[in-house]
């Protein structure tokens, strides 16, 4: 059976703005929906997979790409298929295959982008929006045990007017950028929603609270579920520690 040809428009970055101006009658929103909020690639399996559903009633082109994070631009995984036609209501399995046989020392992080490109329907006065889903890709070393709460391994301190968080573990910790200082409830922001394995992040403080004891963070589990919050103790300042020796 020969499938009818589809004509797909070029990417139109102003589609969402035009949709706001023209109103809902002229706009059709895409419905390409991944089954989970995180893509997990296990080194022991050599790959990871995710199912993506086309929730629209017409065919679409599913375009999947890998986007490295600024701190790690290595080519970690290869997507297959990068482009696939998905019928209305159908599900497409997308594979993420490890790009290298070199053993992984730590968990690694990248991003996956899923875009649905709708067909151009002749005679319709409408704008087709392209809505992207962007998910984290977590790559798990073969010899690393599962840890459902890696944020408990972070070490927090205040040094030279900065809030410092160190991740000496082999795990990637994903969390909201918002950090609350306790007991003052002052809010500061991390530069990114993750702390990589072996990474140290520093946040400048406008002033050093006199009674700072803990930080409250809002982490995400490995599988993408949010945790209400987690309170971590601050390590004592070097001067304080020396005075108690």
Buried (B, 14 or more C-beta within 10 A) or exposed (E): EEEEEBEBEEEEEEBBEEBEEEEEEEBBBBBBBBEEBBBBBBBEEEBBBBEBBBBBEEBBBBBBBBEBBEEEEEEBBBBEEEEBBBBEEBEBEBBBBBEEEEEBEBBBBBBBBBBBBBBEEEEEEBBBBBBEBEBBBBBBBEEBEEBEEBBEBBBBBBEEEBBBBBBEBBBBBBBBBEBBBBEEEBEBEBEBBBBBBEBEBBBEBEEEBEEBEBBBBBBBBBEBEEBEEBEBEBBEBEEEEEEEE
